[in-house]
């Protein structure tokens, strides 16, 4: 693109529209491991990432985060997931599988994330959406710190998310 065209796009849509990969961390940092997605987003924001990647701390917001989805080719959501698996277990899944992982919302933001995933399926063009979840040790205790187990697993989770972000989709997303 020439300089004039870039200036026009930035002025019309903002620089984030040129970033075609979104990493969205969600969760409540006041509830220990439940805030793992936000902790991941905050750490990624301090890293030197490729210029096409936008990292957003979504906190406990839900559907209103859809504004960050427009113009993206790939969206990676990071959150805590409650399963019977061992604490610190990392999962990668797509929206169709999300209902299985979030069978019982244990935080108010998860209802909003479900709506967000539902409506994202109607975006044109349809972005590739992937969710990375990690099983918490605690999600109902008041603490702004992650448990030792999740703190130890964070580097691996971040590594996987970065690899996912820079990887080109193998096939176009379809409905």
Phi, psi and omega in degrees: 000144177276167184301321180295316180296317178298318179299317181294316179296316179300317180291323183282315188240350183086156183297329183296338179290337178276349177273114188264001176237130178244130170248118185243113177262128180234157178145174181250107183292349178277351182245047174054239186296341179298338180266016185302322180299321178291318178301318178298313180300316181296322178289321178295326179296338179270355184262156174276104181251162176305149187294345180271003182255127174252132179245129182234131171273103183274352180051228181259012179293163181232247187305327182298346177288352180303332181301332180281347183279334185297132177081004181267143174270328182222136178232128179242118179256136181240128183203167171278144177231136180264116176223179176274004181283167181297141177304137182093352177294136183252135180235146172238125179211167181255164185308324181298333180268352186299322181300328179289322182279330180250044184305316177239109177297130177251007176215147183297332182291337183291329175297317178294324178292323176299314177299316180303313179295322179298309183288334178297334180292350181255005179288147176237124350289154183287120178282158171282126181241130179229141177244132171251123179236151177228139182282124181280159170272326180215136177227003184236014177253144181282110177193141176268002179259146173283156175295161180300322180298312181291323177301320179291329183273346184303317179302319179294316178300314179297319178301314180296321181294317179297316178301318178297319183294324183270348180282134177285140177300136181291322179223161178292143176293139178231164179276000000 
